[in-house]
Amino acid sequence: MSIFHLAYNVTNLDESRAFYGGLLGCEEGRSTDSWVDYNFFGHQISLHLGTPFKTEATGKVGEHRVLMPHLGVILDMEHWRALADRLQAAGVEFTIPPTLRFAGEPGEQSTMFFRDPSGNPIEVKGFKDMSGVFAS
């Protein structure tokens, strides 16, 4: 089993803690006054104070233009739906609201895109059949 690690910049650690730890429910790990680690759905992200990376809606996926680059995670449908409901209840603004794409095709998935408080884009995909993640 492999775990990815991704480090990127955020503008405010308190806002990031409320978002990643509070809203997304990620467990906080080590931290200093300039960075904080999180268990991001089984993977490690490190949020460092700094200028977030530039993003543009240049990725064409299905009928959508998606923000690039972006961080993402794939969940089973039960956990995806629970997270989508929690984000909607919290009033999170979606760049792509919870939706189904590639319906009836290999790789059918639900997806949603939103930004963290620093503007970093996040995609969360949901699969009812995880064997379809790499389907072509």
C-alpha positions as CSV (number, residue, x, y, z in Angstrom):
1,M,0.0,0.0,0.0
2,S,1.2,3.5,-0.8
3,I,0.3,6.8,0.7
4,F,0.8,10.0,-1.2
5,H,2.2,13.2,0.3
6,L,1.4,16.6,-1.1
7,A,2.5,19.9,0.4
8,Y,1.0,23.2,-0.8
9,N,0.5,26.8,0.4
10,V,-2.4,28.3,2.3
11,T,-2.8,31.9,3.5
12,N,-4.2,31.2,7.0
13,L,-3.6,28.2,9.2
14,D,-6.6,28.9,11.5
15,E,-9.0,29.0,8.5
16,S,-7.4,25.9,7.1
17,R,-7.8,24.1,10.4
18,A,-11.5,25.0,10.5
19,F,-11.9,23.8,6.9
20,Y,-9.8,20.6,6.7
21,G,-10.1,19.5,10.3
22,G,-13.6,20.8,11.1
23,L,-15.6,20.7,7.9
24,L,-13.8,17.9,6.0
25,G,-13.2,15.9,9.2
26,C,-9.5,15.3,8.5
27,E,-7.3,14.4,11.5
28,E,-4.6,16.9,12.3
29,G,-1.0,15.7,12.6
30,R,2.2,17.5,13.3
31,S,2.4,21.2,13.0
32,T,4.5,24.3,13.7
33,D,3.6,28.0,13.6
34,S,4.1,27.9,9.8
35,W,2.6,24.5,8.6
36,V,0.2,21.8,9.6
37,D,-0.2,18.1,8.4
38,Y,-3.5,16.4,7.9
39,N,-4.6,12.8,7.3
40,F,-6.5,13.6,4.0
41,F,-8.7,10.5,3.6
42,G,-5.7,8.2,4.3
43,H,-3.1,10.4,2.6
44,Q,-0.8,13.1,4.0
45,I,-1.1,16.7,3.1
46,S,1.1,19.5,4.5
47,L,-0.3,23.0,4.5
48,H,2.4,25.7,4.6
49,L,1.9,29.4,4.9
50,G,2.6,31.1,1.6
51,T,1.1,32.1,-1.7
52,P,-1.2,29.4,-3.2
53,F,-0.5,28.1,-6.6
54,K,-2.2,29.7,-9.7
55,T,-5.1,27.7,-11.1
56,E,-7.0,27.9,-14.3
57,A,-10.1,26.0,-15.7
58,T,-8.1,24.4,-18.5
59,G,-8.9,20.7,-17.9
60,K,-11.6,19.4,-20.2
61,V,-13.4,16.4,-18.6
62,G,-16.7,15.4,-20.1
63,E,-18.8,18.6,-20.4
64,H,-16.8,20.5,-17.7
65,R,-13.7,22.7,-17.6
66,V,-12.0,21.8,-14.4
67,L,-9.5,23.8,-12.4
68,M,-5.9,22.8,-12.9
69,P,-4.0,21.8,-10.9
70,H,-6.1,20.4,-8.2
71,L,-6.0,18.0,-5.3
72,G,-8.5,15.1,-5.3
73,V,-9.6,12.0,-3.5
74,I,-11.8,9.1,-4.4
75,L,-14.4,7.9,-2.0
76,D,-17.0,5.1,-2.0
77,M,-20.5,6.5,-2.7
78,E,-21.7,6.3,0.9
79,H,-18.8,8.5,2.1
80,W,-19.0,10.8,-1.0
81,R,-22.8,11.4,-0.4
82,A,-22.2,12.2,3.3
83,L,-19.4,14.6,2.5
84,A,-21.5,16.3,-0.3
85,D,-24.4,16.7,2.1
86,R,-22.1,18.2,4.8
87,L,-20.6,20.6,2.4
88,Q,-23.9,21.7,1.0
89,A,-25.3,22.2,4.5
90,A,-22.3,24.3,5.4
91,G,-23.0,26.6,2.4
92,V,-19.7,25.7,0.6
93,E,-19.6,27.3,-2.9
94,F,-18.9,24.7,-5.5
95,T,-17.1,25.3,-8.8
96,I,-18.8,22.1,-10.0
97,P,-21.7,21.1,-7.8
98,P,-22.2,17.4,-6.9
99,T,-23.0,15.7,-10.1
100,L,-22.9,12.3,-11.9
101,R,-20.7,12.1,-15.0
102,F,-20.0,9.3,-17.5
103,A,-23.4,7.8,-16.6
104,G,-23.7,4.2,-17.8
105,E,-20.1,4.2,-19.1
106,P,-16.9,2.6,-17.8
107,G,-15.7,4.9,-15.0
108,E,-19.1,6.2,-14.0
109,Q,-18.6,8.6,-11.1
110,S,-20.0,11.3,-9.0
111,T,-17.8,14.4,-8.6
112,M,-17.8,17.8,-7.0
113,F,-15.2,20.6,-7.1
114,F,-14.8,23.3,-4.4
115,R,-12.0,25.5,-3.0
116,D,-10.5,25.7,0.4
117,P,-10.4,29.1,2.2
118,S,-7.1,29.9,0.4
119,G,-8.5,29.2,-3.0
120,N,-6.9,25.8,-3.6
121,P,-9.2,23.6,-5.7
122,I,-10.3,20.2,-4.4
123,E,-12.1,17.5,-6.3
124,V,-13.9,14.6,-4.6
125,K,-15.0,11.7,-6.7
126,G,-17.4,9.0,-5.6
127,F,-17.6,5.5,-7.1
128,K,-20.3,2.9,-6.4
129,D,-17.9,0.3,-7.9
130,M,-14.2,1.1,-7.0
131,S,-13.1,-1.4,-9.6
132,G,-14.2,1.3,-12.1
133,V,-11.7,3.9,-11.0
134,F,-9.2,2.9,-13.8
135,A,-11.8,1.7,-16.3
136,S,-11.3,2.8,-19.9
